[in-house]
């Protein structure tokens, strides 16, 4: 989910290898590079610790539990396991506010996503009117980098970007982020967690929670903009279904775009 480049994916793998080794082993670290869909990964019944968006986790009828939650290190996160979405436009555009982009093209990742879909629709629900806001929806772009590229390359006028993914791109691919500009943000919500099938391994959870105290992880966590992993606050994820239901209810009677994109219709299941 946060392997925003192949090189960043290698850093994640090294960090996870260290954490698994500290826990006593017994788990395999697998590569799952984009653009492979995350749904089949989340549906597996042998997960030890897999990044998972809080929205599908809160809607799932599986017995998945939360192992740990990352805390990004940039100051804007306030030392908390939260994130939000940046609403970005082309850097050289004249757009100064989200309403300025109405009538253009909106890029979204997937209708399973909080940061790349529902966060934006919730914000647009609050500031939009009764008429379609956009001419067309671009996507599903699936990943954070592809959603940013949709704007940077001129295929979209605005996109909703996971803040932590955006910050990782700013660190590792600054030349891409320089081509876009932030004109808005959505509300803060709980950040994606590391989920497992059934009960988490106590040894693995302890290894995640103590990862920031291991000098072997200092460079890796710095490159990944990670302060630490913390134990989950389960209750913080529980409002997701009700928020999603409100968004779905609104956009079931209002058109978001003139041109329909069935692949980006709200997920009513």
C-alpha positions in Angstrom: 0.0 0.0 0.0 2.8 2.4 0.9 5.5 1.1 -1.5 5.2 4.2 -3.6 8.3 3.2 -5.6 10.2 0.0 -6.0 13.1 1.4 -3.9 10.7 2.4 -1.1 9.2 -1.2 -1.4 12.7 -2.5 -0.7 13.0 -0.3 2.4 9.7 -1.6 3.7 10.9 -5.2 3.1 14.1 -4.6 5.0 12.2 -3.1 7.9 9.6 -5.9 8.0 12.4 -8.5 7.7 14.0 -7.0 10.8 10.7 -7.0 12.7 9.9 -10.6 11.8 13.4 -11.6 12.8 13.1 -9.8 16.2 9.8 -11.6 16.8 11.5 -15.0 16.4 10.7 -15.7 12.8 8.1 -18.0 11.4 6.6 -15.4 8.9 7.4 -14.8 5.3 7.7 -11.3 4.0 6.0 -11.3 0.6 6.2 -8.7 -2.2 2.8 -7.6 -3.5 3.7 -4.8 -5.9 1.1 -2.5 -7.5 -1.1 -2.5 -9.5 -2.2 -5.8 -8.0 -5.7 -5.3 -6.4 -5.6 -5.2 -2.6 -9.0 -6.9 -2.1 -7.6 -10.5 -2.8 -4.7 -9.8 -0.4 -7.0 -8.6 2.3 -9.2 -11.7 1.8 -6.4 -14.1 2.5 -6.8 -16.2 5.7 -3.0 -16.5 6.4 -2.2 -12.8 7.0 0.3 -12.1 9.8 0.6 -8.3 9.3 -0.8 -6.7 6.1 -1.4 -3.0 5.5 -5.2 -2.6 5.3 -7.3 0.5 4.9 -9.6 1.1 7.9 -12.7 1.4 5.8 -12.8 -2.1 4.3 -11.5 -3.5 7.7 -14.5 -1.9 9.4 -16.9 -3.4 6.9 -15.4 -6.9 6.8 -17.2 -9.9 8.2 -13.9 -11.7 8.6 -12.3 -12.2 12.0 -9.3 -10.0 11.1 -7.6 -8.3 14.0 -5.2 -5.3 14.2 -1.6 -6.0 15.0 -0.3 -2.5 15.1 -0.7 1.0 13.6 1.9 3.2 12.1 2.6 6.8 13.3 4.1 9.0 10.6 6.9 11.2 11.7 6.1 14.5 10.0 5.0 17.2 12.4 1.6 17.6 10.8 0.6 14.2 12.2 1.1 15.4 15.8 2.5 12.0 16.9 -0.8 10.3 16.2 -1.8 7.4 14.0 -3.9 9.5 11.7 -4.0 10.7 8.1 -6.1 12.7 5.7 -6.3 13.4 2.0 -4.7 16.2 0.1 -6.7 17.6 -2.7 -4.1 18.4 -5.4 -4.2 20.3 -8.7 -1.6 20.9 -11.4 1.2 23.2 -10.0 0.9 25.6 -12.9 -2.9 25.8 -12.8 -5.0 28.8 -11.8 -7.1 26.8 -9.3 -7.1 28.3 -5.8 -9.9 26.4 -4.2 -11.7 23.1 -4.7 -14.8 24.8 -6.2 -12.5 26.3 -8.8 -12.0 22.8 -10.2 -15.8 22.1 -10.7 -16.5 21.3 -14.3 -13.1 19.7 -14.7 -11.9 16.1 -14.2 -11.5 14.4 -10.8 -9.1 11.4 -10.4 -9.9 8.7 -7.8 -8.1 5.5 -6.8 -10.8 2.9 -6.1 -14.2 2.8 -4.5 -12.8 0.6 -1.7 -10.5 3.4 -0.5 -11.0 6.0 2.3 -8.2 8.4 1.3 -8.5 8.0 -2.5 -12.3 8.0 -2.7 -14.6 8.4 0.3 -12.6 11.2 1.9 -13.0 13.3 -1.2 -16.7 12.4 -1.7 -17.4 13.4 1.9 -15.7 16.8 1.5 -17.4 17.4 -1.9 -20.8 16.5 -0.4 -20.3 19.3 2.1 -19.3 22.0 -0.4 -21.0 21.0 -3.6 -24.4 21.9 -5.0 -27.2 19.9 -6.7 -25.7 19.9 -10.2 -22.9 17.5 -11.2 -19.6 18.9 -9.9 -17.2 17.4 -12.5 -17.4 16.6 -16.2 -15.7 13.2 -15.8 -14.1 10.9 -13.2 -10.6 9.6 -14.0 -9.8 6.1 -12.8 -9.6 3.8 -11.0 -6.0 4.9 -10.8 -5.5 2.3 -8.0 -2.3 3.7 -6.4 -1.2 7.0 -4.9 1.6 7.6 -7.5 -0.8 6.9 -10.4 -3.4 9.3 -8.9 -0.8 12.0 -8.5 0.4 11.4 -12.1 -3.1 11.8 -13.4 -3.0 15.4 -12.3 0.7 16.0 -13.0 0.3 14.7 -16.6 -2.9 16.8 -17.2 -5.4 14.0 -17.4 -7.2 15.3 -14.3 -7.8 18.7 -12.8 -7.8 17.5 -9.2 -7.2 14.3 -7.2 -7.6 13.0 -3.7 -4.2 11.8 -2.3 -3.4 9.8 0.8 -1.4 12.2 3.0 1.2 9.6 4.1 1.6 8.4 0.5 2.0 12.0 -0.7 4.7 12.6 2.0 6.6 9.5 1.0 6.5 10.6 -2.7 7.7 14.1 -1.6 10.6 12.4 0.1 11.6 10.0 -2.6 10.1 11.4 -5.8 10.2 15.2 -5.3 10.2 15.9 -9.0 6.7 14.4 -9.2 5.3 16.2 -6.3 6.7 19.5 -7.6 4.3 19.1 -10.5 1.2 19.3 -8.3 -0.1 21.8 -5.7 -2.3 21.2 -2.6 -5.4 23.4 -2.5 -7.4 21.6 0.2 -7.4 18.8 2.8 -10.0 16.4 4.1 -10.7 15.6 7.8 -8.2 13.5 9.7 -9.2 9.8 10.2 -7.4 6.7 11.5 -4.5 5.6 9.3 -4.4 2.2 7.7 -3.4 -0.5 10.0 -1.4 -3.7 9.9 -4.1 -6.4 10.0 -3.9 -10.2 10.6 -6.2 -13.2 10.2 -7.6 -14.1 13.6 -5.6 -13.3 16.7 -2.3 -11.5 16.3 1.0 -13.1 17.2 2.0 -11.6 20.6 5.7 -11.8 19.6 5.1 -10.1 16.3 3.0 -7.4 17.8 5.7 -6.7 20.5 8.3 -6.5 17.7 6.3 -3.9 15.9 5.7 -1.9 19.0 9.4 -1.9 19.9 10.7 -1.4 16.3 11.6 2.3 17.0 13.9 1.2 19.8 16.0 -1.0 17.5 19.1 0.9 16.1 19.0 -1.4 13.0 15.7 0.3 12.1 16.7 3.9 12.5 17.7 4.6 8.9 14.8 2.6 7.5 12.1 4.3 9.6 13.6 7.7 8.8 13.4 6.9 5.1 9.8 5.7 5.6 8.9 8.8 7.6 7.9 6.6 10.5 8.0 7.6 14.1 6.8 4.3 15.6 4.1 1.7 15.6 1.5 1.7 18.3 -1.3 -0.5 19.7 -4.6 0.0 17.9 -7.5 2.1 19.2 -10.2 -0.2 17.7 -13.0 2.3 18.5 -11.4 5.0 16.3 -12.2 2.8 13.2 -15.8 2.1 14.1 -17.3 5.4 12.7 -16.2 4.5 9.1 -19.4 2.5 8.1 -21.8 5.3 9.2 -19.7 7.9 7.4 -19.6 5.8 4.3 -23.4 5.3 4.5 -24.0 9.0 4.6 -21.7 9.6 1.6 -23.4 6.8 -0.4 -26.9 8.2 0.5 -25.9 11.6 -0.8 -24.3 10.5 -4.1 -27.1 8.0 -4.8 -29.4 11.0 -5.5 -26.8 13.6 -6.7 -24.5 13.1 -9.7 -20.8 13.6 -9.1 -19.9 13.9 -12.8 -21.6 14.4 -16.1 -20.0 11.3 -17.6 -20.7 8.2 -15.6 -17.7 5.9 -14.6 -19.2 2.7 -13.3 -15.8 1.5 -12.0 -15.9 4.5 -9.6 -19.5 4.4 -8.6 -20.0 4.3 -4.8 -19.7 0.8 -3.5 -23.1 0.0 -2.0 -22.4 -3.6 -1.0 
